[in-house]
Amino acid sequence: MSATRKIFVLLGLCVAGSAAASPVPRFLPDRDVAVTYQLNLPGQGPQTYLLSYDAADRLARIDSPAQHMFVLANLPSGRAQLVVPALHAVVDTPDFSGITSQIENAGGAQFTPLGHGHYAGLRCERYRITSHDGAAQACITPNGVVLQFDGHNHNGAAQVTAVSVAFAPQPGQEFLAPANFANIHLSPGMLTALLQQR
């Protein structure tokens, strides 16, 4: 699985909660938070990802330490950028922005409550989520933090688990692309093709 596909999985955590069916849990944090996630994929070792979220402006940042890159997502605008420090480049691509816009627009999923769970020292509510794209189970805190997600769709299966959660103000500059980086615009599918070659 490519680096871009792994980050798609984490962006998809929010998509999983964005349905218009009842009951609908809060699916975005109601205050600033930083979460460390462990991502497990079939046949691969676990990888660590860091999610930072600015609740007031609804901005997200997902860092991939192993891949030395991060994604910036602006949920109100539906825009997402891939930042690659090694290349001094900021990549604007529909591959990421398309998923970001789904957070606002996805619908049709059904949520079935399954009881309580406990991850990273926090209590959460478990749900079975079914839609035309696939099925999953997720455990979400009352204030909107996804602590565990285990699901599959046409792209494959993945399990994501929070290992630490810190509620604290997130510095605004963390959600800005470096001003001196080159800006690159790619057509749909191009980023995936490029990263799969690495």
Disulfide bonds with the S-S distance in Angstrom:
Cys124-Cys139 2.04
